[in-house]
Amino acid sequence: MLSASAVALSVSATFTALMKHLHRIGAVSDPAEQEIYSDALKMLEESQGGDESPVFEGARALILKQLRPDDGGAGRATTIY
C-alpha cells in the first residue's frame, strides 16, 4: 500500500509537470496560473478542517510561494521542486 506521503509527492510532481507544459505551449496565462494556485490554496484550507499537521503548513507555504510574482520569478510553477 502506498503511503500518503508517496501519493502527495506523486501528485505534486505531476501537477508541476502539467503546469510547466501548459506554460510552454501557451495554454495558461500568468493570471490564470495565479487563479489556479489561489483555488488550490482554498481547497487545501477547506480540506484541512481542524488538522494542524505540519504537512498542511508546508503545503500552504509552497502554494503561497507560487502566488508571489514579485519575488524574482518564484511565482512560477517550476519552483515547486
C-alpha positions in Angstrom: 0.0 0.0 0.0 1.3 3.5 -0.8 1.8 6.0 1.9 0.1 9.3 2.0 3.5 11.0 1.5 4.2 9.0 -1.6 0.8 9.9 -3.1 1.3 13.6 -2.2 4.7 13.7 -3.8 3.5 12.0 -6.9 0.5 14.4 -7.2 2.8 17.4 -6.7 5.3 16.3 -9.3 2.6 15.6 -11.8 0.9 18.9 -11.2 4.2 20.8 -11.5 5.0 19.0 -14.8 1.5 19.8 -16.1 1.8 23.5 -15.2 5.3 23.7 -16.9 3.9 22.0 -20.0 0.8 24.3 -20.2 3.0 27.4 -19.9 5.4 26.1 -22.5 2.6 25.6 -25.1 0.9 28.9 -24.1 -2.2 27.3 -22.7 -2.0 29.0 -19.3 -1.5 32.7 -18.8 0.1 34.2 -15.8 -3.2 35.4 -14.4 -4.8 32.0 -15.0 -1.9 30.3 -13.2 -2.4 32.7 -10.2 -6.1 31.7 -10.2 -5.2 28.0 -10.2 -2.9 28.4 -7.2 -5.5 30.6 -5.4 -8.1 27.8 -5.9 -5.6 25.2 -4.7 -5.0 27.2 -1.5 -8.7 27.5 -0.9 -9.2 23.8 -1.5 -6.3 22.9 0.9 -7.7 25.1 3.6 -11.2 23.7 3.2 -9.9 20.1 3.4 -7.7 20.8 6.4 -10.5 21.1 8.9 -9.0 21.2 12.4 -5.9 19.3 11.4 -2.9 21.4 12.5 -0.4 19.0 10.9 2.9 20.5 9.7 2.2 18.8 6.3 -0.7 21.3 5.8 1.5 24.2 6.8 4.2 23.1 4.4 1.8 22.7 1.5 0.3 26.1 2.3 3.7 27.7 2.2 4.5 26.2 -1.2 1.3 27.4 -2.7 1.7 30.9 -1.2 5.2 31.0 -2.8 3.6 30.4 -6.2 1.2 33.3 -5.6 4.0 35.9 -5.1 5.0 37.0 -8.6 7.2 39.8 -7.3 10.0 37.7 -5.8 12.2 37.1 -8.8 10.1 34.5 -10.6 9.3 32.2 -7.7 5.7 32.7 -8.6 6.1 30.2 -11.4 5.1 26.5 -11.2 8.7 25.5 -12.0 9.8 26.4 -8.4 7.9 23.7 -6.5 10.6 21.0 -6.7 
